[in-house]
Amino acid sequence: MDTKAAYAAGAGSAEALPSNATDPAAFARSAALSRTELAAAEQQAQAAEDFASPTPLEDLKPGEIAAKRDYQIGEVARKALAVRIPVYRFFNGSTGAHFFTTSTTERDNVVNTLSPPFSLEGEAFSVASAFSPGLSQVHRFYNTHSGVHFYTISESERANVVATLPHFSYEGVAYHASQVAGAGLIPFYRFYVPSKGFHFYTAKESEKDSIIANLAATYTYEGIGYYVLDSDWRVERLPHSGVTSSQCYQAGSNMLVDCASQGATGLNLQQDGHRVDINRMSYRELPNPAGGNYPRTSCVKDDVTGLVWEGKTDGGERSGSFTYTNFGDGTTGDASAYVNRVNQLALCGYTDWRLPTRQELLTIVDFGRITGPAIDINWFPETAEGDYWSGESVSANSSLVGSVGFSAGVSLFRFRSHETAVRLVRGRFTSGPRFSYSTVAYGSDGANNVVDDAWTGLQWRRCEQGRVWTGSVCAGTVSRYTHEQALAHARTQSGWRMPSVRELSSLVDLSVSGSAARVDPAAFPGASALHVWGASPDVRNDGQAWFVFFYDGFINHSFRQEDLPVRLVRVSFARVNL
């Protein structure tokens, strides 16, 4: 039925409904089918989790339920971000009901031709516009008696409505959502209004609670209908470190073991190697307008950051073995002259190639490789194992420029006269305002004790462990831990974990000068300028792990017996606690 005609037919008809249109018993049975199916989906997710080898998320077919952990760690929601769209909510002043649509055409049609009685209330929540692994179809019906729409994710409830409620006209799949709770997903609550024969829905917990408290006599709460995508959820944007699922520690040993082993999970089940499927390092070739794709020796795109990286060749002017100074004066043999030359060539059709920031360079370091250059040589052939220039100088000494070593991942500073390799980049990984603040219950911390990082999608404690956030500063003494003690301590901090070396290094701000830690002083006032442990093991050196030295921003490795501070992190989906 045409949208305008449907609403014209239904508007104002809710006051005189046929008796079967408001049958509470019929709708109670219908709601029970929905709740039963949701409970069954949770059981399916747990059963899939318990399998020795659960089906990989990307191999799931439409309607199949993922393993529970894929929901818990946010991977289902993360995949759905590619097809996430807003849902718009209208209020119908004639019926007192609400209408939802994902269609901007339908939204605009209602605004332009049916207002009043419909008033647009804005974006209510988010859903997936198409199939995404772990999600299910949400079906939409039009109630020809009440002029209101009905939504269900339950296949059994859909079939029951078709079979027993002929005045419900099936309009097809509205969008995709989840039958299983998880990170990045929020409940979509449903109520039934017997006096008017329609349902009310909301994704706002506060609105749900208010209706239960004040309108329980007329609104029957039917529970959670399904789970929609959290519009406020910030997904992690950093690639995983590359540490593999066989590179975890267990208590009392410096030997790297299988991360699924009892020893590894017993020490800490959020070690770097446990998180290999979260933003796994991934690349793709770019299409060539002349046909096919550009070779990897020309350029490749990072699927996680969106950056496009220059490839290197085994000879010629873009050889991976060439090194350059970094004075920025455009002279022959300087990195700046090389940037100009690559832009003259319009490599891969682009003329905006540049030197990367140090953090951008660090996003392609593979910290899990035990031999050869610390990078995926399948995607980055002809990579030299030495240092590579960044475009960032040190505020305290402009003659020094940050570099990243692809022999292992160590990041130091070099004098501009040093001759170092170059790999150019294009695009922007980070932009816009970065830090904001939240309050999360943690020990004796005061308000705004958590830093929300919009660039990475991470949340950080403003204080190192051992110190307490007073509301303005970190009070107390920084605690120090061996690497094993740090992992064991982090395991006891519910919802928090140790950051990987890549995550921890993302906080370094080379523009900060003086003796303070090189981090944003407003976000982390009084931060320790000491070495701070990351969770990542140094897979090339037995008994060592990675740290960040915040006094100068160095990234290096040290023996795990060293006593260092720890700063905890978590993914910023505030509504879900893991």
KELUMLUM-207082 format. One record per residue (C-alpha): residue in one letter; y, z, x. Coordinates in steps of 0.1 Angstrom, whole numbers, padded with zeros to 4 digits, always signed. Example, Ala and Ser with C-alpha at 12.3 -4.5 7.8 and 13.67 -1.06 7.14 Angstrom:
! residues 2
A-0045+0078+0123;S-0011+0071+0137;
END
This chain:
! residues 578
M+0000+0000+0000;D+0035-0008+0012;T+0052+0023+0025;K+0083+0020+0003;A+0062+0013-0028;A+0038+0041-0020;Y+0067+0066-0018;A+0084+0052-0049;A+0052+0056-0069;G+0046+0091-0056;A+0080+0106-0055;G+0085+0133-0082;S+0050+0131-0095;A+0038+0164-0080;E+0049+0184-0110;A+0025+0168-0135;L-0008+0163-0117;P-0043+0156-0132;S-0065+0187-0132;N-0088+0173-0106;A-0060+0167-0082;T-0054+0204-0076;D-0090+0217-0076;P-0089+0246-0051;A-0127+0247-0049;A-0130+0211-0040;F-0104+0214-0013;A-0119+0246+0000;R-0152+0228+0004;S-0134+0200+0022;A-0117+0224+0046;A-0150+0241+0053;L-0164+0207+0064;S-0135+0203+0088;R-0139+0238+0103;T-0177+0233+0107;E-0172+0201+0126;L-0146+0216+0149;A-0170+0244+0157;A-0197+0219+0164;A-0174+0199+0187;E-0168+0231+0207;Q-0205+0236+0210;Q-0210+0200+0221;A-0184+0205+0248;Q-0200+0236+0261;A-0235+0219+0260;A-0221+0190+0280;E-0206+0214+0305;D-0240+0231+0309;F-0257+0198+0318;A-0266+0195+0355;S-0247+0162+0356;P-0223+0159+0327;T-0210+0124+0317;P-0179+0116+0337;L-0148+0116+0315;E-0140+0080+0322;D-0175+0069+0310;L-0172+0085+0275;K-0172+0062+0245;P-0149+0066+0215;G-0158+0097+0195;E-0178+0114+0223;I-0170+0149+0233;A-0162+0157+0269;A-0175+0186+0290;K-0156+0218+0282;R-0141+0220+0317;D-0125+0186+0313;Y-0105+0201+0284;Q-0099+0234+0302;I-0084+0220+0334;G-0063+0196+0314;E-0080+0164+0324;V-0085+0152+0288;A-0048+0157+0281;R-0039+0142+0315;K-0058+0110+0307;A-0041+0108+0273;L-0006+0109+0288;A-0009+0071+0294;V-0010+0066+0256;R+0010+0097+0245;I+0035+0090+0217;P+0057+0113+0195;V+0049+0120+0158;Y+0080+0121+0135;R+0082+0145+0106;F+0100+0140+0073;F+0107+0164+0045;N+0105+0150+0010;G+0130+0169-0012;S+0114+0156-0044;T+0079+0169-0037;G+0085+0196-0012;A+0059+0180+0011;H+0061+0166+0046;F+0053+0132+0059;F+0042+0123+0095;T+0043+0089+0112;T+0039+0076+0148;S+0054+0042+0138;T+0090+0037+0147;T+0091+0008+0122;E+0078+0031+0094;R+0102+0058+0105;D+0132+0035+0104;N+0121+0021+0070;V+0119+0055+0055;V+0153+0065+0070;N+0170+0033+0058;T+0154+0030+0023;L+0140+0063+0012;S+0167+0088+0023;P+0170+0107+0000;P+0146+0122-0009;F+0132+0119+0027;S+0150+0136+0055;L+0140+0130+0091;E+0133+0163+0109;G+0127+0147+0144;E+0097+0147+0167;A+0072+0173+0157;F+0044+0169+0183;S+0026+0143+0204;V-0007+0124+0200;A-0025+0095+0216;S-0017+0061+0201;A-0051+0047+0211;F-0085+0059+0223;S-0085+0082+0253;P-0116+0099+0267;G-0125+0132+0249;L-0103+0125+0219;S-0112+0115+0184;Q-0098+0095+0155;V-0075+0112+0130;H-0078+0096+0095;R-0049+0092+0071;F-0052+0091+0033;Y-0026+0085+0006;N-0029+0107-0025;T-0019+0085-0054;H-0014+0115-0077;S+0009+0136-0055;G+0025+0109-0034;V+0016+0128-0003;H-0005+0120+0028;F-0036+0138+0039;Y-0049+0139+0075;T-0083+0148+0090;I-0101+0145+0123;S-0135+0154+0107;E-0158+0125+0100;S-0177+0145+0075;E-0146+0155+0057;R-0134+0119+0057;A-0167+0108+0041;N-0165+0136+0015;V-0129+0127+0005;V-0139+0090+0001;A-0170+0100-0020;T-0155+0127-0042;L-0117+0122-0044;P-0111+0086-0057;H-0073+0092-0060;F-0072+0095-0022;S-0066+0060-0008;Y-0079+0056+0028;E-0052+0041+0051;G-0072+0041+0083;V-0068+0057+0117;A-0034+0073+0122;Y-0037+0084+0158;H-0061+0102+0182;A-0063+0139+0189;S-0088+0165+0201;Q-0115+0185+0183;V-0117+0208+0213;A-0091+0233+0226;G-0078+0229+0261;A-0049+0227+0286;G-0021+0204+0274;L-0033+0207+0238;I-0019+0228+0210;P-0034+0237+0176;F-0024+0216+0145;Y-0025+0241+0116;R-0031+0231+0080;F-0024+0248+0047;Y-0033+0238+0011;V-0008+0242-0017;P-0029+0243-0050;S+0001+0243-0073;K+0012+0209-0060;G-0021+0194-0048;F-0010+0187-0012;H-0015+0199+0023;F+0011+0212+0047;Y+0007+0208+0085;T+0025+0222+0115;A+0021+0223+0153;K+0045+0253+0156;E+0028+0286+0158;S+0060+0304+0147;E+0061+0283+0115;K+0025+0289+0108;D+0030+0327+0112;S+0061+0326+0090;I+0042+0309+0062;I+0013+0333+0063;A+0037+0362+0062;N+0060+0350+0035;L+0043+0323+0014;A+0006+0333+0014;A+0007+0335-0024;T+0013+0297-0027;Y+0001+0284+0007;T-0036+0288+0014;Y-0042+0288+0052;E-0072+0266+0061;G-0071+0271+0098;I-0068+0246+0127;G-0072+0210+0117;Y-0074+0197+0152;Y-0055+0198+0185;V-0026+0176+0194;L-0009+0169+0227;D+0017+0194+0238;S+0050+0175+0241;D+0063+0202+0265;W+0033+0201+0288;R+0041+0192+0324;V+0013+0174+0341;E+0007+0178+0378;R+0022+0148+0397;L+0009+0155+0432;P-0023+0137+0443;H-0052+0159+0452;S-0054+0167+0489;G-0086+0147+0495;V-0107+0178+0504;T-0141+0171+0489;S-0165+0190+0467;S-0186+0199+0497;Q-0158+0215+0516;C-0154+0250+0502;Y-0157+0284+0519;Q-0180+0313+0509;A-0175+0350+0518;G-0184+0361+0553;S-0186+0326+0567;N-0164+0299+0582;M-0189+0272+0574;L-0179+0247+0547;V-0204+0246+0518;D-0210+0228+0485;C-0182+0240+0462;A-0207+0243+0433;S-0228+0268+0453;Q-0229+0305+0442;G-0213+0316+0475;A-0183+0293+0470;T-0177+0301+0434;G-0182+0338+0441;L-0154+0338+0466;N-0130+0317+0445;L-0138+0290+0420;Q-0103+0275+0423;Q-0106+0264+0459;D-0091+0231+0469;G-0126+0214+0468;H-0131+0226+0432;R-0102+0205+0421;V-0112+0171+0434;D-0111+0155+0399;I-0075+0166+0392;N-0052+0137+0403;R-0078+0123+0426;M-0062+0100+0452;S-0063+0065+0437;Y-0047+0032+0445;R-0046-0004+0432;E-0037-0038+0444;L-0005-0055+0430;P-0007-0088+0412;N+0008-0118+0430;P+0028-0141+0407;A+0013-0170+0425;G-0022-0159+0415;G-0046-0131+0423;N-0034-0100+0440;Y-0015-0093+0472;P-0038-0083+0501;R-0040-0046+0510;T-0025-0054+0543;S+0007-0063+0524;C+0011-0036+0498;V-0008-0012+0475;K+0003+0011+0447;D-0005+0048+0444;D-0018+0054+0408;V-0007+0091+0409;T+0028+0089+0423;G+0037+0053+0413;L+0049+0046+0448;V+0043+0012+0464;W+0033+0014+0500;E+0035-0012+0527;G+0002-0023+0542;K-0002-0029+0580;T-0017-0059+0597;D-0039-0061+0629;G-0013-0083+0646;G+0021-0099+0642;E+0054-0082+0634;R+0039-0058+0609;S+0011-0047+0632;G-0002-0011+0626;S+0000-0005+0663;F+0037-0010+0667;T+0060+0020+0672;Y+0098+0024+0668;T+0127+0047+0676;N+0147+0062+0646;F+0184+0061+0655;G+0193+0042+0624;D+0215+0018+0643;G+0198-0015+0634;T+0190-0024+0670;T+0158-0041+0680;G+0129-0017+0683;D+0144+0008+0659;A+0128+0017+0625;S+0160+0006+0608;A+0157-0029+0621;Y+0122-0030+0609;V+0132-0020+0574;N+0158-0048+0574;R+0132-0073+0586;V+0107-0064+0559;N+0133-0067+0532;Q+0143-0101+0546;L+0107-0111+0542;A+0107-0098+0506;L+0073-0083+0512;C+0053-0085+0479;G+0084-0098+0462;Y+0105-0067+0469;T+0137-0062+0489;D+0141-0024+0484;W+0117-0012+0511;R+0128+0020+0529;L+0115+0048+0551;P+0097+0074+0530;T+0106+0110+0527;R+0083+0134+0545;Q+0068+0146+0513;E+0061+0111+0502;L+0043+0104+0534;L+0022+0136+0529;T+0010+0123+0495;I-0012+0097+0512;V-0027+0120+0538;D-0064+0125+0532;F-0070+0161+0543;G-0108+0157+0536;R-0115+0132+0563;I-0134+0145+0593;T-0130+0115+0615;G-0106+0086+0620;P-0071+0085+0606;A-0064+0110+0578;I-0060+0083+0552;D-0082+0061+0530;I-0087+0032+0554;N-0103+0011+0527;W-0068+0010+0510;F-0048+0014+0542;P-0065-0007+0569;E-0050-0009+0604;T-0036+0026+0602;A-0028+0041+0636;E-0039+0078+0641;G-0005+0088+0655;D+0027+0100+0639;Y+0047+0081+0613;W+0085+0084+0608;S+0100+0098+0577;G+0137+0091+0567;E+0146+0128+0566;S+0165+0145+0594;V+0167+0182+0600;S+0200+0198+0587;A+0203+0221+0617;N+0198+0194+0642;S+0205+0158+0632;S+0188+0145+0664;L+0154+0156+0649;V+0136+0137+0622;G+0105+0147+0602;S+0072+0129+0609;V+0037+0131+0596;G+0007+0127+0619;F-0022+0107+0605;S-0046+0119+0631;A-0051+0150+0609;G-0020+0156+0587;V+0001+0178+0609;S+0038+0174+0601;L+0064+0182+0628;F+0098+0169+0639;R+0105+0143+0666;F+0136+0134+0685;R+0150+0101+0674;S+0143+0086+0707;H+0106+0092+0703;E+0086+0060+0695;T+0066+0065+0664;A+0048+0042+0638;V+0064+0032+0605;R+0050+0027+0570;L+0076+0017+0544;V+0076+0026+0507;R+0095+0015+0476;G+0100+0033+0443;R+0109+0069+0436;F+0084+0097+0433;T+0109+0124+0424;S+0143+0123+0407;G+0165+0144+0384;P+0169+0182+0381;R+0140+0200+0397;F+0138+0237+0392;S+0141+0258+0360;Y+0128+0293+0352;S+0103+0309+0329;T+0091+0344+0322;V+0053+0350+0325;A+0038+0385+0323;Y+0028+0395+0358;G+0026+0430+0371;S+0060+0447+0372;D+0079+0414+0374;G+0112+0411+0355;A+0125+0382+0335;N+0125+0346+0349;N+0099+0354+0375;V+0084+0319+0376;V+0098+0287+0390;D+0091+0256+0369;D+0090+0225+0392;A+0098+0194+0372;W+0090+0172+0402;T+0054+0183+0406;G+0045+0199+0372;L+0037+0232+0389;Q+0048+0268+0383;W+0053+0291+0412;R+0057+0329+0415;R+0092+0335+0428;C+0079+0362+0451;E+0051+0362+0477;Q+0022+0385+0469;G+0031+0421+0476;R+0066+0418+0463;V+0080+0423+0428;W+0106+0402+0411;T+0134+0425+0399;G+0152+0399+0378;S+0174+0388+0407;V+0156+0394+0440;C+0121+0400+0454;A+0117+0437+0463;G+0091+0453+0485;T+0071+0441+0514;V+0052+0408+0518;S+0014+0414+0519;R-0006+0396+0546;Y-0042+0383+0542;T-0068+0366+0563;H-0076+0333+0547;E-0108+0347+0531;Q-0089+0377+0518;A-0063+0354+0504;L-0089+0334+0484;A-0106+0366+0472;H-0072+0381+0461;A-0061+0349+0443;R-0094+0350+0423;T-0083+0383+0407;Q-0049+0370+0396;S-0057+0356+0361;G-0043+0321+0356;W-0030+0318+0391;R-0045+0303+0423;M-0037+0295+0459;P-0019+0262+0463;S-0034+0233+0483;V-0015+0224+0516;R+0000+0194+0498;E+0013+0216+0469;L+0026+0243+0492;S+0044+0217+0515;S+0062+0203+0485;L+0084+0233+0484;V+0099+0226+0519;D+0135+0216+0517;L+0148+0203+0551;S+0184+0204+0539;V+0184+0242+0541;S+0197+0254+0574;G+0200+0287+0593;S+0174+0313+0598;A+0163+0314+0561;A+0131+0298+0548;R+0135+0261+0542;V+0131+0264+0505;D+0157+0263+0477;P+0174+0296+0480;A+0183+0298+0443;A+0148+0293+0432;F+0132+0315+0459;P+0159+0339+0470;G+0150+0358+0502;A+0118+0339+0507;S+0098+0347+0538;A+0103+0323+0567;L+0068+0331+0580;H+0036+0310+0579;V+0021+0309+0544;W-0015+0301+0537;G-0026+0271+0517;A-0060+0269+0501;S-0070+0238+0520;P-0096+0241+0548;D-0090+0223+0581;V-0122+0202+0579;R-0118+0189+0615;N-0117+0224+0631;D-0143+0250+0624;G-0129+0283+0611;Q-0093+0270+0605;A-0072+0264+0574;W-0038+0248+0567;F-0005+0267+0565;V+0032+0259+0560;F+0057+0274+0584;F+0087+0279+0562;Y+0111+0287+0591;D+0111+0251+0602;G+0089+0233+0576;F+0060+0226+0600;I+0026+0219+0584;N-0002+0229+0607;H-0036+0247+0608;S-0047+0280+0622;F-0077+0303+0625;R-0086+0319+0593;Q-0086+0354+0608;E-0048+0353+0611;D-0029+0375+0586;L-0004+0354+0566;P+0015+0357+0533;V+0005+0340+0501;R+0025+0324+0473;L+0006+0317+0441;V+0008+0287+0418;R-0005+0275+0385;V-0001+0244+0363;S+0027+0248+0339;F+0010+0245+0305;A+0024+0278+0294;R+0006+0278+0260;V-0029+0278+0276;N-0042+0305+0298;L-0073+0297+0319;
END
